[in-house]
Amino acid sequence: LKSSNTSKMVGTGMTREKLERIAAASRTGGNVRRRHKAVRKSAEPEDTKLQGTFRKMGMTPIDVNEVDITMEGGDVIRFGNAKVQASPQSNTFVISGSSKRVKAEDAAAEPEA
């Protein structure tokens, strides 16, 4: 039997040249391509989960304009335009929003804008 470069491979219908062309064109090594770009999660779903948990605890929103928390050292943590939720039966309050820390004397003198 003679083996030539153009001989057919038995039972495949593939010639050696065709097989070599496919092998040269195929990609070898490297990283796997991504099908889609990963989407970054924002804080909104986390906030929604938190609100759901508060609802399960029986917390209800309370309409409050400003919250001042006095600390032991004399500082005051002031929440302007705070969102307050309360569960009176479990004596639990949740205060959320932007806050700033001020001295007690400054908190009494300065009204929140």
Summary of the structure (lengths in Angstrom):
residues: 113
radius of gyration: 34.7
end to end distance: 98.0
largest distance: 106.3
contacts: 188
relative contact order: 0.11
helix: 28%
strand: 27%
